[in-house]
Amino acid sequence: MRSSCFREILEHTDELLLRIKLKMEEKKAEKQIAEKPFHWGFCYSNLRKLSQSYYFLILRRGTKTRDAICIFYLVLRALDTVEDDTSIPTDVKVPILIAFHRHIYDREWHFSCGTKDYKVLMDQFHHVSTAFLELGKSYQEAIEDITKRMGAGMAKFICKEVETVDDYDEYCHYVAGLVGLGLSKLFHASGLEDLAPTVLSNSMGLFLQKTNIIRDYLEDIDEIPKSRMFWPHEIWSKYVNKLEDLKYEENSIKAVQCLNDMVTNALIHVDDCLKYMSALRDPDIFRFCAIPQIMAIGTLALCYNNIEVFRGVVKMRRGLTAKVIDQTKTMADIYGAFFDFSCMLKSKVDRSDPNAEKTISWVESIEKTCWESGLLNKRKSYIIRDKPRYNSALIVLLFIILSIILAYRSGNQPSN
């Protein structure tokens, strides 16, 4: 693991300073949080443990909406923890999901479920409720509304399988499209943005959720005590008899074809996402929305036609993620990233794939939208190059930093 990380740094030395820069920005924001009361410290600390990526994105938000988005995320993560815990009997789980929007007003309520950091969140949920009650009323109402609708949707799918593509879209709406709607409401409540159209907000959530469902196939299918999968039967049944058959080596060709079908389905939301982001005015909100979307299109490009989705974890390397975070500032950056990753994806299309024509059609539609923006001449390249790009100065800097770290650690070792 360490050798692969070190090799990654050497092969992309231009990204090393970016990672250091982002770490310094994170430390600066954490100092502001450290001055808050204990319950807020718990919320941000727990957020960091549950999702490092969203923690960092939220830290980079302006202070006007930072707290509201943090609590919104934790409330929905707690709701999701109840849904995901397959050890909870259905007759216990469903009432909790349906009533969850009322529990967030109760400073004493908690429910023991989940594992590890998720269990800590649920056991000490009263800290989240305490922080929630300190938010402005418009923020509280937006969070309550989305929590109520999401809980009802999750309860519906506890006893319902994802059979059709329509079921798939409906499920993704409940667990992620509503997040998009909720964020749009929070942005509007802050006075920084107009209220975005529902269909565009929904697509922002669906694009991210479908990317996660695709990427996390192996983790979800191997979940203990039992798996909960959301790949629609209408898609996977064209390739295998059982969904778990996709992970077996003898089904590799069919598995990749099914994967490509799923990726193609996710691409239908890109146009709405680009429209949503092009209407944003506040720079902080723009970056908060744009960075996950670029990560999603990049992840899909990596996953497409990649059997490794069924063997392990496929994700963008940390240095490239740092570059996306640092360089995403305008719509030109978004169009450039979507164009480049779409080109990468198209280059991987096998003409013998059953969905090749459909995939190419959607990809070319994305490319056309990006071209017609007139901003591609200002784009920054996010394409992962095959050849290492060594920079002698940065390599020297790297070894200096490593030497300082090693010297510091040696100096702090207890003497025998």
N, C-alpha and C positions, 0 to 999 in steps of 0.2 A: 504493500500500500504506500509506504513512504517513498520507495524508489520510483513508483509510478507518478507520485505527486511531484517529486524532484525533477523527473524527466519532463513532466508537463511544463514546469517553470522554465527549464532550460530551452524547451522548444518554442516557448512563447514569452520570451523575456520582456517584450514590450508591455505585457500585462501585469508584470510584477509590481511596478510602482502604483498602478491603479488599485491593486488589492490593498496595498499599504495605505494609500490615500483614503479609500473607503473605510478602512478600519479606524483611521483617525477621526473621520467624520462621525462614525458610530460612537466612539468614546466621548466626543463632544456632546452629542445628544443625550447620552446616558447620564451625564453630569446634571442636566436639567431635570431628568426623571428622579435622580437620587434625592432631590430636594422635596419631593412630594411625600404625602402621608403614606403609612405602611401599606394600606390596601391598594394604593396605586402602584407601589413598588412590587407588590405581589402580582398584580395584573401584567405589568410589563415584563417582569421576570418569567412569569408563566408563559407569556406570549413568545418570548425568546426560545424557551425550551420546546414549545409545540411547533413553531415554524420560524426558523432562523431567517428565511427569505422575507416573510411578511413582517416580521419584527423590524428588519432593517428598512423595508419600504415605509412602514408606519413611522419609524423614527425620523425619516427624511421629510415627513409631512410638516406643513406649517402647524404651529401650536393650536390654531383655531379649531381644527377638526381632528387633531391627532388622538386625543382622548376618546372621542366618540367612536372613531374607527377601531381603536384598540378594544373597547368594550363590545362593540358590535361583533368583532371577530371572535372574542372569547365566549360570548353568549351563544353564537352559532356553533362554535367548536364544542361547547358543552352539550348542546342539543344533538350534535352529530355523534358525540361519545355515547349518549344513550341509545341512539339508533344503531350504532355499530356494535355494541356489546351483545353478542349472540348468546350470552349466558342468561340474559334477562328474559323471563317468560313473557310471551306476547301480551297476556292479560295485565301484566304489570307495566310493560313498556308503553303500550298505546296511550293509556291515560296520562302518563308523564309527558309524552310528546305533545299531546293536545293541550295540556295545561301549562306548558313550559313558559309561555309568555306572561303568565301571572306570577310564576315563581321568581322571575327576575326582580319583582318589586318587594320580595320578602328577604329581609336582611338575615334571617335565620335559616333559610332553606338550603339544604344540600342533599345529595343523593350519591351513595357509594356505588360506583361502577367504573368500568374502564381499567386500564393498567398504567403503571409507571406515572409519567407526568400528567396523563389524562385523569388518572385517579386523584392526583393531588388537586387538580382543577375542580373536580366534582366534590371532593371532601371539604374543600375550602371555598366553595362557590359563594359564600356569604361576602367575601371580599369583592367579588365581581359585582354583586348586587349593591353593595355599599357605594362603589364607584359609579355604577349606573345611575343611582338616585341623585348623584351630584351633577349629572349632565343637564343641559338645558332641556326644557320640556319638549321642544320640537325634535330634538335628537332622541329623547326617550320614546316619543310616539312613533317615530320611524322605526326604531329598533323593535318595539313591541309588535307593530303591525307585521313586519317581516318574520319575526319569530313565530307569531301565531300562524301565519300562512305556511311557513316551512314545516312547523310541527305537524300540522294537519296533513300536509303532503307526504311527509315521512311515514306517518301512521298509516296512510293509505297503501304505501308500497311495502309495509311490513308483511302484509298478507297477499301481495300481488307480485308476480314475476314480471320482468321486463321482456315481454314477448315480441312486440313490434317496434319498429323505428319510432312510431308515434309515442309508445310507452317510454322509450328511451329519452325522447325529447321532453316528455312530461316529467319524468323523474329528474332529469338534469335541470329542468325549470325550478322544481321545488328545492333542490339542494344547492343550486348555483345561480340560476337565472334570477331568483329572488334576491340573492346577494347583490347582483348587479343593480336590481331595482332599489334595494336598500341603500347602497352606496350613492346612487343618484339622488335619493331623498336626502341623505346626509349632506351631500354637496349643495343641494338646493337650500336646505335649512341653514347652512352656513352663510348664505347670501352671495357665495362666490360663483355659482353656476345657475343657469336656467335648468328646469326639470327636463331631463332627457326623455325622448319617446320610449315607451315601455318596450317595444319590440327591439330597439337597439340595446337598451340596458340588459334585456334578457339574453341577447346574443353574446354580449360581453361575458356573461357568466357561463353560458353553454360552451363557448369555445374553450375556456379554461378547464371546465369540468370534463369535457370529452377528452381533452389532451391528457388529463390525469388518469382517467379511466383506462385509456389506451396504454399509457406508460406503466401503470401499476398492475398490469395483468397478473404477473407471477406472484407478487406480494399478496394480492387479494385472493387468488385461487388457492394459495397455501395457508390462508389465515386459519388459526386455531381458536375455538373448537370446530368451527365450520366456516366455509367461505361464503361471502355475499358478493355476487358478481352482477354487473350491470351491462355487459355486452349483450345487445338484443338478440334473442333467438332467431329473429328474422334474418339477421346477417350471418351469425356463426353457423347456423344449421345448414347453410349452403356448402360448407366445407368439411365439417366433422359431425359425428353423432352426439358427442358430449363436449361441452365447453372445455373441460379439463384436458381433452385429447389434444388440444393445440400445443401443450407444453412438451409432448413426447416427440422424440427425434424423428420417428418414422413418419410423422405428419408435418415435417418442416415446410414442405412446399405449400400445402394447404394452409398452414398456420400463417405464413407470410402473406398469402393471398387474402386471407381473412383480415389480417392486420391492415393491409393496404385499403381494403374496403372500409374499415373503421376510420382510417385517417382521411379518406376521401369524404366520408360523411361529415367529419369535423370541419373541413374546409368551407362548407356552405355558409358558415357564420362569419367568415372573414370580412366580407364587404360591409356588413352591418357594424362590425367592430371598428373598421376604418372610418365610417361615417360618424360613429359616436365620438371617437377621439378627435376628429377634425373640428368638432363643435365646442370642445373644451377651451376655456379662457384662462383659468388660473394655472400658472406654471407648476405648482406643487401637485395639484390634482391631476394635471396632464401626465406628469411623470409617474405618479402613483398608479394610474390606469395603464399607461403605455408599456412600462417595463414588463409586467406579467404577460401581456399580450405578445410582445416580441419573444419572450422566453417560450411561450406556447408554440408559436410558429416554428421557432428553432428546434424545439423538442420534437414536433411532428416531422420535421425534415430529417432529424436523426433517426426517429423510429421507423419511418417509412422503409419498407422492403428490408427490414433489419431483424433477422431471426433472434438477435440478442435480447429483444423484448421478452422472449419466452425463456430466456436463460438467466437473466439477471437484471441489473438496473441500467437503463439508458437515459443519460441526461447530459446537458451541456456542461462543459468543464468550467471550473470556478473562475478561471481567468477570463474566459469569454463572457461569463455572467457579469464580472466586474466591468468589462468594457461596455456591455449593454447598459448597465446602470449609470456609468459615468458619461456616456456619449448620447444618451437619449434625452433630447431637450426640445426638439421641434417635430412637426409633422414630416419634414424632410427626412429626419432620422428614421421615423416609423416607416414611411414608404420605402426608404432604402433597405431597411432590415427585412421587411416583408418581401420585397422584390428579390433580394439576394437569397433568402432562405427558400423562396418559391422556386428559384432557378436551381438551387441545390436539390430540392425534392424532385423536380422534373427530370433532372439528369439521372435519377435513380429508377425511373419508371421503366419497367420491362414490358415491351409491347405485347408479350404473351400473357401478361396479367389480365384476368377477366374484367377488371375495372380500369384498364389503362386509359381508354378513351375518355371515360368520365373524369378520371383523375387529372389528365392533361387539360381537359376543358376547364375545370375549376381553377387549376394553377394558372392557366393563361388568362383567365378572367381577373385573377388577383394581379398578375403582371400588368394587364391592361389598365386597371384602376391606378396602379402605381405610376405607370408611364403618363397617363392623362392628368395626373396631379401637376405635372410640370416641374416637379421638385427633385427628380432623380439625379440631376446634375450636381445637387448639393449633398448627395447621400454619402454616408460612411459605410464601408464594407464590413459586414459581420461574418462573411464566409470563412469557414475553417479551412485554412490552407493545408495542403498535404505535406509540404516541405517545411522543416524546422527553420525558424528565422532567428539565428543567434545574434546577439548584440553584446560585444565584448565588454562594453562599459557596464551594462546591467549585470552581466555575469560576475564581474569583479565586485559590484555593489552587493550582489546576492551573497557572495562568500564573506564579505565584510560583515553583513548583517548576521549571517549564520555564526560567524566567529564571535561576535558580540554576545549573541544569545547563549552560545556554549560557554563562554567565559563567565557570563552572569550566573548561569546555572551551576557551574563548577564552584564559583565563589560562595554560593548559598548552600552547598552540600555540607551536612554536619560532619565534623572531623571525627575520625575514629579514636 
